[in-house]
Each structure stands twice: as structure tokens, then as C-alpha cells.
């Protein structure tokens, strides 16, 4: 099975791109990690539901991603997990005040080693800005970076979204045109 990690900043097109990867397939699932904790989050969740339409089996799981992957029904060819950073935020609040690693994280990473279907995993790249001002935010940033690195190491493809454009960091999907080798472009322009 193939695992693709789609990362990038906020509003960079990660979710839309993940859906585009999954849409051509039959048997699609969407594992949603968001919880409707306020009106703004409810509106975001509803917008995501509209964007993906009814082609996806929706599994809402804010904590146990390993269990959600393992419980997907037969016939699912691809599952989109959206998103790891929301999931990690849920875990930080669930385990507030606890020291050490959260048990859900290694269980999830282990589930990626032999998934029942292809996975397209959405996450945020949160460590590219200033150092957060408080301990909780720094802990979250560090956790997200560590989890993103673990998932990227396992993933067959890693795509960084920048302004709605996919940059292939690891691997290159077969259904996308040939990657441009900039060294050839520069050489052609110099002649």
C-alpha cells in the first residue's frame, strides 16, 4: 500500500490536493480528526464535508487514528486522514498536564507500516516561523515536527504545498506529468 504525506502552511491547499489524489479511486474513506468545539470549527467541518461530497465514507475520529485505520471496511482503496496537527491538538488537550509521549502516537506510526489501503495524510508544517512564546505552544510545535518526521520517513511520497502548488519532496506520483528538472531548464535558457 502507498502512503502519501501532504504538508504545508495554513490555507496552502493541502486538503484540496489530498482529495484530488483520492478522487479517481473507488472505495474512498475520509478520516476526520476535527471536533466541532465552536461555531467557527463547525463551519470549517461543514465546508470540508461539502468539498469532498458524498463519494467518501466519513469516519470521525479525534483520538484513535490507528484504530480508525484498522477498522476501515473491506473495499476501501484509499483513505484521506485530515489532519495530523488537529489530531495532535486533540491529544495535547486530552493528556493536558501529563509528561512523556502520548501512546496514540506510536500506535498510529506503527499502523502506517502495514495499512489496509493507500493513505493520503494531511498535516501542517508548523515549525517554519518564530519560536512560540509559551511552553504549551512550543511543546505542540515540537510534537508536530517529530510526528511529521516519523510519518515522512515511512511515506512513499511527501508533497509540500506552497500557495496551492504541490512540490514533490519525496517520490513523484505516476499520474502527474514528468517533474521538471530545473538544471535542464537553466541549461536550455543559457544557450
Buried (B, 14 or more C-beta within 10 A) or exposed (E): BBBBBBBBBEEBBBBBBBBBBBBEBEBBBBBBBBBEEEEEEEEBBEEBBEEBEEEBBEBEBBBBBBBBBEEBEEEBBBBBBBBBBBBBBBBBEEBEEEEEEBEBBEBBBEBBEEBBBBBBBBBBBBEEEEEBEEEEEEEBBEBBBBBBEBBBEBBBBBBBBEEEEBEEBBBBBEEEEEEEEEEEEEEEEEE
